[in-house]
């Protein structure tokens, strides 16, 4: 007897896998609730994973009857806590992957829009992005110089030891820009802009990005203002290009400059008191070369 029923999965659009359609980064397959959950999980991980990382060291100090009197002055404790940020970034990236790909059912980079836009074609496009990042860094230095403020937690961290300084530079230049762009401009922004429009999405993402850093820089309004400025620039770039890669490149250059200063400063001037050890000195030299 001939079976007249069509075979399931052959030439029927509904049966095609999700990856058959080209992803649209501005129309993501996840919604605002999923995006907010990703952000909340990343913040929780940032708060608690470093604490779990330092737990063995604290237990060791107690077991050897040498308890930590002042955590801020213990260079080993500070270094271990910085190392704990690396697994935080890895776990956050896995959460992003889980939502973006729907457990491997969608392409990761294509869905996020990890491409270079035609409007910023090489070589002028990347050079422009790099120049804007350098300019933002210079503006940031001017803002912090004018506003002033107390020493931040980052200042205390990098002064605690060379290994803490280099570990901070590594996180700032390697894992930090990537993971933060995946979360804020990759997952949060497209979901919010579809629901509330690009303007409110830029405002919300910039506020969340800045807010996460307030705890670390709460006693220095100048630094907080610079972080807000950077976030606005990154999110506006994501909105203008419709892709994520340019924002990552700008973030990478900005943080890379900071990381370079952190690594070079001890070899230029150990105490950082002379003009040659300050970011302002190097920025001035850079602009002299460019003009």
N, C-alpha and C positions, 0 to 999 in steps of 0.2 A: 504494500500500500504506500502511495506517495505521500510524503509529509509536506503539506502546503505551508506550514508555519515557517516564518523566516528565522534563520539562525541568529541568536542573540549576540550582539556585539559586532555584527558585520555591516559597515556602511550606514550606521545610525549615529547621528550627531550626539545624542544623549549618552551614548555608550563610550564616547571618546574620553580619554583621560584628561585631567585638568591641564597638564603640561602641554597639550596640543595647541592651546591658545596662547598667543603672545601676551605676557603679563603687562599690565599698565600700572606703573609705579604710583600714579595719582589716583588710582581706583583699586586699592588693595583688597584682597579677599578676606581680610580681617576687619573688624569694626573697632569703635572706640573702647568698648569694654576690654577686649583682648589687648589693645595697645596700652591701656592704663594698667592692666594686670602685669604686663611685661615691665613697665616702669616701676611699679611697686615692688616687684620681685627683685629688680636690680638694686633698688635702694636698700631693701632688707638684706640682701647679700652683702652690699657694701658696708653695712653696719655690723653684721654678725660674723661673717667669714674671717675677717682679720682677728676678731676676738678668739675664735676657735683656733686660729693659727698660733697665737701667743700663749694659749693655755698650756701646752707641754713645757714651754720655757718657764712660765710662772710656777707650775707644779715642781719643776726641777729645782728652782730657787728655794721653794719652801721645803722640799725634801732634804736639801743640803744645808738647811738652817741658815740661809742667806736671803731672807725675804727682801723684796723690792721696796725700799722706803719711798722713793719718788719716781714714778714711771716716766715722767718727762725727762729725767736726767739719766736714764739707763739707755745707753746707745744700742745695746743688744736687743732690748725689748722693742725699741723704736724700729730697728732694722727688720726684725721678725714681723712686726705689724705691717711694714711696707711690703714685704714679700707676700703677705696674706692678701694683698690687693690683686695679685696675679691670678690666683684661683677664682677670685671674685669676678674678674673680667672673663675668664674662661667659662664659668657657669652662666654668666649673663649672656654671653654669646650663644651658648647652647639653648637658653630659653628663647632668644630671638629666632634661632634656627627652627625650633619646635613650632613656633607660631607662624613664621613666614612660610615654611614648607609644608605645614600641616602634617608633621611627622614623616617628612620625606616624599610627600605626594606632589610637591611643586618645586620648581627650580629656585634655589636660594638667591643667587646674585641677580638673576634676571627679574625676579619679582620685586626686589628692592630697588631696581633701577641703577645697578652698578655699571653704568656706561658713561662715556664722555659725550656731551652734547655737541651737535654740529655748530652751534653758535659760538662755541669756545674751542674751535678746532686748533690743533697743534700747528706750529709751535707757539703762536701768540697767545692762545687761550690759557695754557698752563702757566706761561710767563706772567700773564695778567693776574691770575689767581695767586701766584707766589708774591708778586709785588703788593697786592692788596693785603695779604697776610703780614708782610713785613711792615706795611704802613699801619695796620691795626696794632701791631706790636709797639711801634713807635708812639702811636696815639695813647696806647695803654700806659706806656712809661710816663708820658706827660701827665696823664690823669692821676696816676699814683703819686707822682712827685708833687702835684699841686694840692691834692686832697690830703695826702699824708695818711697816717694811721699807725697803729701799734704793730708789733711783730705778729705774724700769723703762725698757725701751726706748721705750715710748710717751712717757714723760716727756721723754726726750732728743729724740725726734722733734718733739714739739710746741714745744719750746724752741729748735729749730734755726732756724726762720723762721716768719713769719706764713703764708706760702703752704703750708708743710707742715702747720701747725695747721688751716687751713681745708680742705685736701685730706683730712686725717684725719677731720675732722668730717663731710665729705660722705660718705665711705665708711661711717662709723659709722651715719649716719642714713638713707642711701639704699640702697646696695647690700648692705651687710653683713647686716642683719637678714633681708632677703629670701632671699639665697643660703644663709645658714646654716640658716634654717628649712626651705628646700627640701631640703637635704641631710640634716640631723639629725632633724628631726621629720617631714619629708615622705617621705623614702625609707628612712632607717635604722630609725626607730622602728616603723612598721607591720610591716616584715619581721621584726624581732627579736621583737616582741610576739606575733606569730602563731607563731613557732617556740619561744619560751622563756617566754612569758607577759609580762604588763604590767610586773610588778615588776622582773624582770631586764632588760627592755627599757629601763625608766627608768634603772636603774643603769648599763647599758652605754652608752646614748646620753649620759648626763651625764658619764660618765668620758671618753668620746671627745672630747666638746665641750671639757671642761676641759683634757684632755691636749694638744689642739692649741694652746691658749693658753699652756701652761706655758713654752714656749721664749721667748715674748715677755715673760713676767712671772716668770721662774724665781727671781728674787732678791727677790720680794715675796709672802710667803705669804698676806698679807691679801687682796691682789687676786685671787690664785688661788682663795681660799675664796669670794670674792664671785662669781666666774665660775661656780664649782661650784653655788652657791646659785641663781643665775639659771638655769642649765641644768636643775636639778632642778625648779624652778618651771615653766619652759616645757614640760618634758616631761610633768610631772604634769597640766598644763592640757591638753596634747594628748591624754593618756590619758583624762581625765575627760570631755572634750567630744566626742572622736571626730572632730574636725575640726582643720584646720591654721591657719585664719585667726585665731582668738583668740591663739594662741601668737605669731604674727607681730605682731599689734597690741601685745601686751605687750613683745615684744622691741624693736619700733619705738619705743615710748614710753621704755623704759629707755635705749636708745642715743641717742634724741633728746635726752634730758636731758643726757647726757654731751656730745653735740655742741653743745648750746646753751651749756654752760659753756665749751667750747673756743673758741667764737666770741666770747662776751661778755667773757671774762676779760681779754684785752689792752686792752679799752676801759675796763674798770673799774679795773684796776691793772696796769701793765705788768710789774712784777717779781713780782706774785703774793704779796707778803709780807703785805699788810694783810688783816684778816679779811674785808673786803668782796669779796676776789677768790677766796675759798675756797668749794668746794661746800658745806661745812658751814654757812657764813653764809647762803647762799641757801636751803638746806634748812630751816634754823631759821625764816627769814622765811616760807617757804611754809607750814610747820606752824602758825605763828602766825595766818596768814590763814584756815586751815582750822578752827582751834579757837576 
